[in-house]
Amino acid sequence: MKRNYFIAVAVAALMLATTVAQAADISFSGQFRPRFNIANDTTDVTDSRQSFDTRVRLNAKANVNANTEVFLQFQSKGIWGNATGSTNGGSRVGNTAASINDDLADVGFHQAYVTLKNFMGKAVDAKIGRQEVVLDGHRLFGHTGWTTGGASVDAIRLDHSAGNHDLNFIYIASDENGSESALQHDNYNLYVFRGATQGVMGGSLSGYFVISDDESASAEIDDNNTWYTIGARQKGKMGGLDYRVEYYYQFGDGAVTATSAEFSGAYDAATNSQEIDRSAHMFGVRVGKTFKNAAMSPTITLWFDSLSGTDDDDVSSQDMGTFNTLQDTGHKFYGFMDNYLNGAGTGTNHLGLVDVALKTKWKVSDTNTFKADFHHFETQTDINSNDSDTIRTNSATAANGSTGTMEGDMGQ
């Protein structure tokens, strides 16, 4: 691994020397994050699992001139002792004593982009290349930093700021097949429009319109799987309380998700999925208070999230009712156990999610903070009544195969 990082540094130096030779300012930084994990469950037949993982990043930034900046971020990640020659990270190739660490090709780009300020003479900054896209607390777009590798995307981002407002447009190439024989399919692109203004109810108000052009499924439904997300987020301080409230609605086509295994046989139009529409919503609210004069200045936060799921009414109306969280940092909202990271909702078999949480934060010292969160999870679709008879009957993964029943309470 050491040799790979020397190579990475050499490559970074060569690129910076040849392409931004006039740079007046070049700087390097990085991150080394080892972590010990313990995973346990309530099943008697399984034992507690322990593992180490590591994330290492090397950053190179060059300020070419007043309006141009280049940023490169190399990354290596892995679980100790769990790697092969083709994986990104680890301590050795396989588990044999004769393996050589330096044989690992375990360094790649996590980010690589150029920032152009005052792009084309306008009051717009352009960021082009592989980058982390984080908007408004990671709700719809985030970098999932708790996971070992994190998340970055290939994108073009345009930002305009003036006075108390911001305007953003982001094109994200989320999935590209790249095959000449399939250029019309297997692609997934997002177009993000965001506007934000300050000074509203003691904070800031953001509005979103996102176009999801999903052609990642089979050819017969590619032309009928464009869908939209519209919504707003308000965050601020009032009366000594920190608060956040947000609502998003999704509409358009629901073809790809509706024909997944969880709903096999439930929809009449499963073989003609162009007829299946999307109608889903998400609501979230948070209220918290910091007691600055108390010992360790505790912060207590009450938290409620509701992501709609699909029920029998949706099926009978030929709708897909499951909210898609797009490219969010799910563990920031739904717990570090990461049971519900899948944006399309497969973590609950597309039955939605209700999360009631109590979050606490304690200032142990000037440099140390202790946090403890409690979550209670349920499906948003009521699966203890006749609201989901059709789904439970037709879905082996969403119900007990012999009784057709399932518990909506998913635990804490």
N, C-alpha and C positions, 0 to 999 in steps of 0.2 A: 504493500500500500504506500510505503514511503516513497518508493521510486515513482509511483503514479503521480504523487503530489508534486514531486520535482518536475515531472513532465508537464503537469498542469500549469505550474508557475512559468515554465519555459514557454509554453504555448501562449499564455496570457501576455508575457513580456513581448514575444514575437509579434502577436497581433497588434498590441498597443504600439509597438515600435514602427510597424509597417503601415498601419492604417490611420493612426492618429499621432504621427511623428511630431506634429506641431503643438501637441498638448502642453499646456503650461503647468498642469497639476495632475499628478498620478498618485493614487493612494491605494493601499491594500488593507484589508481587514478580514475577519473571519469568525467562525464559531465552531466550538467543539462541545457537543452535547451528548454525553453518555447518560443512560437511564436504566434503572432496574425496575422491572415490572413483576407484579404478583397478581395472578388471576385465579379466582376461586368461584365456585358456584355452590348451589345447595344440593347437588346430586351426589349421593353417597358413592357411586361407582367411579367418580373422577376425583383425582387428587389436585391439590393446588399446583399451579404451573408458575415457574419463575424463569425469567429470561433477561438478558441485557440487550439493549439496542444502542446504536450510536449514530449520530448525524454530525458530519464534518463539512463545513463550508469555507471556501476561500473566495473572497471578493476582490475584484480589481476595478477601480473607477478612474476614468480619465476625463478631466474637464478640457476639452479640445479648445474651446473658446467660450466667450460669454454666453453663447446660445446653443452649444452642442456638448453633450455629455454621453459617454459610453460606459456601460456597466456590464461586467461579466461576473457570474456567480457559479463556481464549480461546487459540486456536491457529491459526497459519498455517504451511503447509508447502508445499514444492515443490522442483522441480529448476530450476536457473537456465536461463532461456530456453525452458522447456518448459511452456507453460500456455495455456489458453484462458479465456474469460470464465466458464466453468462449473466450472473446476477449483479446488481448494483450494491455492493457492500459485503461485509463479512470479514472473517479473519483468515480463512484459508480456503483452498479449492477442495470441496468435499470434506471428509473427516479422516483421511488417512494421514499417518505421521509423515509420509514422504512429500506431502503437498507443500508448495512454495507460495507464500503470501503474495510475492510480487507478480505472480501470474494472473492476478485478478485485474480485469479491465473494469474497475469499479468507480470511475470518476466521470461524471457527465455534467452538462449544463442544467442548472435549475432555473437560472435567469440569464438572458443575454439580450440586451436592448440598447437602443440609442434614443436619447431625449433631445428633441429639437424645440427650443424655446422661440416664441414669436414666429411660429411656423408660417412660411411664405409671407412674412411681413404683417401677419395678423396677430391679434391678442389671443393666440391659441398656442398651447404647448402640445407637441406630438410625442408619444412614446411608442416606438415600433420594435417588435420582437417578442421574445419569450419573457414573460413577466408575471408577477403576482398581481391579481386584480382583487382589491379589497375595497368595498363600498359600505359605508354606514354600518359599522359594527359587524360585518360579515354575514348579515342575515341572508342575502341572496347571492352574494359573491364574496368569497374569502379564500384564505390560503391553507386552511386546515392545519395550522402549525403544530397542533398537539401530536399529529401523526408523524412518524419518523421522517418521511420524505417531504411532507408538505405538498402543496399543489401550486402549479404555475400553468399558464396557458400561452399559446401563441396568439398575439393580438396587436391591434392598432388602436391606440387610445388618444383621443383629442380632448383637452381640458381648457376651459375658458373661465377665468375668475375676474370679477370686477365688482367693486362696492361690497354689498352684502350677499351676493349670489354667485353660484357656480353652475356651469353647464358642462355636461360630459357626454361624449359619444364613444362607445367601445365596440369594435368588431372583434369577435372571438372565433377563431377556427378551432372548434372543440373536437372535431373528429373528421379526419380526411383520409379517405381510402388510398388515393394516389395512384391507383391502377388505371392504365389507359383503357382497359376493357370495361371499366366500371365508373367512369368519371361522372355519370349522372346519378350515382347512388352511393350509399355508405358515407355520406358527408353529414356533418351536424355543425351548423353555424349559429351564433347568437349575435344579435344587434341590440345594444343596450343604450337607451336614452335616459338620462338622469338630469334633473334640475333641483337645486337646493337654495334655500334662502335663510338668512339668519334673522334673529330678533322676533320670532314668532312664539308667543306664550312662554317666554323665558328660555328659549332654545332655538332649535333649527328644524325646518320642515323640508323633507326630501320627497320628490315624486319620481315614479319609475314608469317606463314603458319598455318592455323587452319583447323582442321577436325571436322565437325559437324555431329555426328552420331545420327540422330533423328528418334527414333522408337516410338514416342509419339502418333501416329495416329493409325488407324485401321490396322489389321493384313495384309490385302492384299497389302498395300503399304509400310510396314515397311522395307522390304528388298531393297527398291528402294528410300531411302531418306537419303543418305549420300552425303554431299556436302562440298565444300572447299572454303576457303578465302585465297587469297595471295595478298601481297601488301607491301608498304614501306612508311615510314614517315621520313621527314627531317625537323629538327628544329634548328634554330641558330640565330646569329646576323651578319649582314653585312652592312657596310656603315651607321652605326648609326640606322639601322632598325632591329626590331625583326620580324622574319618571320617563317612560318610553311607551308609546302606543303606535301600532302599525297594523295595516290591513292591506292584503293583496288579493286580487281576483285573477283567475286564469280562464281563458276561453280559446276556442279554436278547435283543432282536431285532436282526437284522443286515440287514434288508430293503433299506434305501436303498443302503448301500455295496455289497452283493452284486450289485445289478443295474446297477452302473456299467459303463462301457465296458471296463474292464480285464478283467472276468470274463464278458463277453458270450459266451454259449454254454457256459460251463463248468459252471454249476449246472443240474441237471435241473429245479429249481423256479424258474428265472428268471422264468417267466411266472406263477408262483404263489408269490411271494417271501415271503408270510406264513410259509412253512415254514422259512425260513432263520434260524437262531439265531446269536447272537454268543458267542464263547468266545475271549478274548484276554487277554494278560498283558504286564506290563512289569516288568523288574528292573533296578535300578541300584545301583552301589556305587562309592564314592570313598574313597581313603586318601591323605592328604597330610602333609607335615612341613615346618615352617619352621626353617631353620638360623639362629637369631638371632645367633650369634656369628661367623658367616662374613661376608665382604664382601658388601654389598648384601642381606643377610638373605634369601637365596633361599627360595622355597617351591616344592617339587616335589610334584606330585599325580598319582597314577595313577587312571585313570577307566575304567569299563566300564558301558555301557548296552546292554540288549537289549529291543527292542520286537518282539513277535511279529508274524509275517506269515501270510498264508493259503497253505496248501499243498494237495496233492491229498487228504490225509486229511480236511482241513476240507471240501473240496468234496464228497467222497463222503459225509460225515456231514451235509451241508447246514448247515455252520457258516461263519460269517465269523470268521476268525482274526486279523484285523489290529487291533492296538491303536490306539485313538484317544486322542491326547494332549490332547483337550478344548481348553482355551484357554491353553495353556502359552506360555512365552517360549522357543520352540524354539532360537533361536540361542545362548542361554546354555548349552545342552547339546550341540548338534549343529553348532557352528561358525558363525562370522559370515558365511560365504558364503550362508547361508540356503537351502540346497538342499532342506531337509527341514522347512520350516515348516508344511506342511499337516497339520492335526490328524488327518484321516482316513487319511493314509498314502499319498496319491497321489505324493509325491516319490519313492517306490520302487515305484510301481505296486502298492501294497498288499502287497508282499513282505516287509515288516518292515524293521528296521534294527538292526544291531550296530555300536556305536561304541566303539573302543578308543582312548583318548587319553592323551597325556602333556601336562600343563599346568604351566607355570612362571610364576613372578612374582618380579620383582626390584625392590628398593627403591633407586632411583637416587639419591634425595635425600629430605628430609623431606616434600616436596610432590609428588614425581614417582615413578611406578611404571611399570615396563616389563613387559609380559606377552607370552608367546609360547606358543602351543598347537599340538600336532600331533594330527591325527585320522586314523584309518584306518577306513573305512566298508565294510560288507558287508551284503548282504541277510540277514535272519534265516531266511527260507525257503531251503532248499538247492535251488538251481536248476541244479546241475551233476549231478543224479542223477534217478532216477525218482520222487523226492518231489514233483516239480512238472511231470510230463509233461502232465497234463490242462490245467493253467493255461497252460503255454507253447504248447500246441497251439491253444488257443482264444482266446488273447489276442495280438492283433497289437502292442499297446503294450508287452507284457511279454516279447516275444521277437522274434527275427529272423524276419521273415515267410517266408523261404525255407528256413531250417534248423531253426527252432523252438528255437534255443538262445540263451542269454544268460549273460553273465559275472556271477557273484555279487559279485565284488570291484568296489566302486564308487569306489575311489581314495582319495587322501589329501588 
